[in-house]
Amino acid sequence: MLITDREELQQYNTSQRLWQGIPGIEISDKGRLFAVLYSGGTKE
């Protein structure tokens, strides 16, 4: 979903977030993809 309404986007500003997700992606020698999303919660 793509949100284009600037007023609605305000709720996603950095100052409103309690935590930040940390993405990662890796590819093996045989071409298999691995993806991960880590979050430390409110105490990260």
PDB file as gemmi writes it, atoms N, CA and C in Angstrom:
CRYST1    1.000    1.000    1.000  90.00  90.00  90.00 P 1                      
ATOM      1  N   MET A   1       0.849  -1.165   0.000  1.00  0.00           N  
ATOM      2  CA  MET A   1       0.000   0.000   0.000  1.00  0.00           C  
ATOM      3  C   MET A   1       0.897   1.231   0.000  1.00  0.00           C  
ATOM      4  N   LEU A   2       0.569   2.188  -0.807  1.00  0.00           N  
ATOM      5  CA  LEU A   2       1.298   3.445  -0.883  1.00  0.00           C  
ATOM      6  C   LEU A   2       0.405   4.552  -0.340  1.00  0.00           C  
ATOM      7  N   ILE A   3       0.872   5.214   0.712  1.00  0.00           N  
ATOM      8  CA  ILE A   3       0.102   6.306   1.320  1.00  0.00           C  
ATOM      9  C   ILE A   3       0.638   7.617   0.779  1.00  0.00           C  
ATOM     10  N   THR A   4      -0.228   8.412   0.168  1.00  0.00           N  
ATOM     11  CA  THR A   4       0.191   9.678  -0.413  1.00  0.00           C  
ATOM     12  C   THR A   4      -0.397  10.883   0.325  1.00  0.00           C  
ATOM     13  N   ASP A   5      -1.359  10.667   1.194  1.00  0.00           N  
ATOM     14  CA  ASP A   5      -1.974  11.747   1.961  1.00  0.00           C  
ATOM     15  C   ASP A   5      -0.993  12.221   3.035  1.00  0.00           C  
ATOM     16  N   ARG A   6      -0.514  13.465   2.925  1.00  0.00           N  
ATOM     17  CA  ARG A   6       0.512  13.979   3.839  1.00  0.00           C  
ATOM     18  C   ARG A   6       0.046  13.979   5.298  1.00  0.00           C  
ATOM     19  N   GLU A   7      -1.219  14.239   5.550  1.00  0.00           N  
ATOM     20  CA  GLU A   7      -1.724  14.228   6.929  1.00  0.00           C  
ATOM     21  C   GLU A   7      -1.690  12.814   7.501  1.00  0.00           C  
ATOM     22  N   GLU A   8      -2.055  11.836   6.707  1.00  0.00           N  
ATOM     23  CA  GLU A   8      -2.024  10.444   7.158  1.00  0.00           C  
ATOM     24  C   GLU A   8      -0.594   9.979   7.393  1.00  0.00           C  
ATOM     25  N   LEU A   9       0.341  10.473   6.593  1.00  0.00           N  
ATOM     26  CA  LEU A   9       1.749  10.093   6.735  1.00  0.00           C  
ATOM     27  C   LEU A   9       2.365  10.605   8.034  1.00  0.00           C  
ATOM     28  N   GLN A  10       1.796  11.630   8.647  1.00  0.00           N  
ATOM     29  CA  GLN A  10       2.344  12.199   9.882  1.00  0.00           C  
ATOM     30  C   GLN A  10       2.478  11.149  10.988  1.00  0.00           C  
ATOM     31  N   GLN A  11       1.575  10.174  11.024  1.00  0.00           N  
ATOM     32  CA  GLN A  11       1.632   9.158  12.075  1.00  0.00           C  
ATOM     33  C   GLN A  11       2.836   8.225  11.931  1.00  0.00           C  
ATOM     34  N   TYR A  12       3.522   8.270  10.791  1.00  0.00           N  
ATOM     35  CA  TYR A  12       4.684   7.421  10.562  1.00  0.00           C  
ATOM     36  C   TYR A  12       6.008   8.179  10.663  1.00  0.00           C  
ATOM     37  N   ASN A  13       5.971   9.445  11.074  1.00  0.00           N  
ATOM     38  CA  ASN A  13       7.192  10.229  11.247  1.00  0.00           C  
ATOM     39  C   ASN A  13       8.103   9.584  12.286  1.00  0.00           C  
ATOM     40  N   THR A  14       9.385   9.844  12.188  1.00  0.00           N  
ATOM     41  CA  THR A  14      10.371   9.292  13.118  1.00  0.00           C  
ATOM     42  C   THR A  14      10.005   9.607  14.563  1.00  0.00           C  
ATOM     43  N   SER A  15       9.515  10.791  14.827  1.00  0.00           N  
ATOM     44  CA  SER A  15       9.173  11.190  16.202  1.00  0.00           C  
ATOM     45  C   SER A  15       8.011  10.387  16.771  1.00  0.00           C  
ATOM     46  N   GLN A  16       7.222   9.743  15.924  1.00  0.00           N  
ATOM     47  CA  GLN A  16       6.065   8.953  16.360  1.00  0.00           C  
ATOM     48  C   GLN A  16       6.388   7.469  16.545  1.00  0.00           C  
ATOM     49  N   ARG A  17       7.548   7.034  16.093  1.00  0.00           N  
ATOM     50  CA  ARG A  17       7.894   5.607  16.142  1.00  0.00           C  
ATOM     51  C   ARG A  17       8.455   5.214  17.492  1.00  0.00           C  
ATOM     52  N   LEU A  18       8.070   4.041  17.981  1.00  0.00           N  
ATOM     53  CA  LEU A  18       8.621   3.499  19.213  1.00  0.00           C  
ATOM     54  C   LEU A  18       9.856   2.659  18.941  1.00  0.00           C  
ATOM     55  N   TRP A  19       9.993   2.118  17.726  1.00  0.00           N  
ATOM     56  CA  TRP A  19      11.114   1.267  17.369  1.00  0.00           C  
ATOM     57  C   TRP A  19      11.324   1.331  15.867  1.00  0.00           C  
ATOM     58  N   GLN A  20      12.437   0.804  15.436  1.00  0.00           N  
ATOM     59  CA  GLN A  20      12.777   0.786  14.014  1.00  0.00           C  
ATOM     60  C   GLN A  20      13.127  -0.639  13.613  1.00  0.00           C  
ATOM     61  N   GLY A  21      12.569  -1.122  12.521  1.00  0.00           N  
ATOM     62  CA  GLY A  21      12.916  -2.434  12.003  1.00  0.00           C  
ATOM     63  C   GLY A  21      14.252  -2.392  11.274  1.00  0.00           C  
ATOM     64  N   ILE A  22      15.009  -3.475  11.357  1.00  0.00           N  
ATOM     65  CA  ILE A  22      16.322  -3.549  10.724  1.00  0.00           C  
ATOM     66  C   ILE A  22      16.294  -4.699   9.724  1.00  0.00           C  
ATOM     67  N   PRO A  23      16.259  -4.408   8.412  1.00  0.00           N  
ATOM     68  CA  PRO A  23      16.193  -5.468   7.415  1.00  0.00           C  
ATOM     69  C   PRO A  23      17.573  -5.983   7.030  1.00  0.00           C  
ATOM     70  N   GLY A  24      17.606  -7.211   6.559  1.00  0.00           N  
ATOM     71  CA  GLY A  24      18.837  -7.788   6.038  1.00  0.00           C  
ATOM     72  C   GLY A  24      18.523  -8.795   4.949  1.00  0.00           C  
ATOM     73  N   ILE A  25      19.438  -8.965   4.007  1.00  0.00           N  
ATOM     74  CA  ILE A  25      19.266  -9.941   2.929  1.00  0.00           C  
ATOM     75  C   ILE A  25      20.644 -10.513   2.589  1.00  0.00           C  
ATOM     76  N   GLU A  26      20.656 -11.782   2.278  1.00  0.00           N  
ATOM     77  CA  GLU A  26      21.913 -12.475   1.954  1.00  0.00           C  
ATOM     78  C   GLU A  26      21.623 -13.491   0.856  1.00  0.00           C  
ATOM     79  N   ILE A  27      22.623 -13.803   0.064  1.00  0.00           N  
ATOM     80  CA  ILE A  27      22.501 -14.821  -0.976  1.00  0.00           C  
ATOM     81  C   ILE A  27      23.624 -15.838  -0.778  1.00  0.00           C  
ATOM     82  N   SER A  28      23.252 -17.123  -0.835  1.00  0.00           N  
ATOM     83  CA  SER A  28      24.244 -18.181  -0.645  1.00  0.00           C  
ATOM     84  C   SER A  28      25.028 -18.418  -1.934  1.00  0.00           C  
ATOM     85  N   ASP A  29      26.081 -19.209  -1.826  1.00  0.00           N  
ATOM     86  CA  ASP A  29      26.893 -19.538  -3.010  1.00  0.00           C  
ATOM     87  C   ASP A  29      26.077 -20.233  -4.096  1.00  0.00           C  
ATOM     88  N   LYS A  30      25.028 -20.965  -3.694  1.00  0.00           N  
ATOM     89  CA  LYS A  30      24.186 -21.673  -4.666  1.00  0.00           C  
ATOM     90  C   LYS A  30      22.984 -20.852  -5.128  1.00  0.00           C  
ATOM     91  N   GLY A  31      22.889 -19.579  -4.689  1.00  0.00           N  
ATOM     92  CA  GLY A  31      21.836 -18.698  -5.183  1.00  0.00           C  
ATOM     93  C   GLY A  31      20.593 -18.611  -4.327  1.00  0.00           C  
ATOM     94  N   ARG A  32      20.574 -19.242  -3.164  1.00  0.00           N  
ATOM     95  CA  ARG A  32      19.398 -19.166  -2.298  1.00  0.00           C  
ATOM     96  C   ARG A  32      19.409 -17.824  -1.563  1.00  0.00           C  
ATOM     97  N   LEU A  33      18.238 -17.143  -1.545  1.00  0.00           N  
ATOM     98  CA  LEU A  33      18.115 -15.850  -0.876  1.00  0.00           C  
ATOM     99  C   LEU A  33      17.572 -16.033   0.538  1.00  0.00           C  
ATOM    100  N   PHE A  34      18.124 -15.287   1.462  1.00  0.00           N  
ATOM    101  CA  PHE A  34      17.656 -15.274   2.842  1.00  0.00           C  
ATOM    102  C   PHE A  34      17.331 -13.832   3.212  1.00  0.00           C  
ATOM    103  N   ALA A  35      16.165 -13.617   3.804  1.00  0.00           N  
ATOM    104  CA  ALA A  35      15.764 -12.276   4.227  1.00  0.00           C  
ATOM    105  C   ALA A  35      15.355 -12.318   5.696  1.00  0.00           C  
ATOM    106  N   VAL A  36      15.626 -11.231   6.419  1.00  0.00           N  
ATOM    107  CA  VAL A  36      15.313 -11.159   7.832  1.00  0.00           C  
ATOM    108  C   VAL A  36      14.900  -9.731   8.180  1.00  0.00           C  
ATOM    109  N   LEU A  37      14.029  -9.573   9.168  1.00  0.00           N  
ATOM    110  CA  LEU A  37      13.665  -8.279   9.708  1.00  0.00           C  
ATOM    111  C   LEU A  37      13.746  -8.381  11.226  1.00  0.00           C  
ATOM    112  N   TYR A  38      14.612  -7.585  11.808  1.00  0.00           N  
ATOM    113  CA  TYR A  38      14.842  -7.618  13.254  1.00  0.00           C  
ATOM    114  C   TYR A  38      14.309  -6.339  13.869  1.00  0.00           C  
ATOM    115  N   SER A  39      13.700  -6.456  15.047  1.00  0.00           N  
ATOM    116  CA  SER A  39      13.290  -5.293  15.824  1.00  0.00           C  
ATOM    117  C   SER A  39      13.645  -5.530  17.277  1.00  0.00           C  
ATOM    118  N   GLY A  40      14.200  -4.537  17.898  1.00  0.00           N  
ATOM    119  CA  GLY A  40      14.605  -4.666  19.304  1.00  0.00           C  
ATOM    120  C   GLY A  40      13.535  -4.203  20.261  1.00  0.00           C  
ATOM    121  N   GLY A  41      12.373  -3.832  19.786  1.00  0.00           N  
ATOM    122  CA  GLY A  41      11.340  -3.343  20.684  1.00  0.00           C  
ATOM    123  C   GLY A  41      11.657  -1.950  21.195  1.00  0.00           C  
ATOM    124  N   THR A  42      11.102  -1.587  22.337  1.00  0.00           N  
ATOM    125  CA  THR A  42      11.270  -0.232  22.869  1.00  0.00           C  
ATOM    126  C   THR A  42      12.586  -0.041  23.589  1.00  0.00           C  
ATOM    127  N   LYS A  43      13.370  -1.103  23.823  1.00  0.00           N  
ATOM    128  CA  LYS A  43      14.635  -0.981  24.550  1.00  0.00           C  
ATOM    129  C   LYS A  43      15.835  -1.278  23.662  1.00  0.00           C  
ATOM    130  N   GLU A  44      15.698  -1.136  22.355  1.00  0.00           N  
ATOM    131  CA  GLU A  44      16.831  -1.450  21.479  1.00  0.00           C  
ATOM    132  C   GLU A  44      17.920  -0.412  21.548  1.00  0.00           C  
TER     133      GLU A  44                                                      
END                                                                             
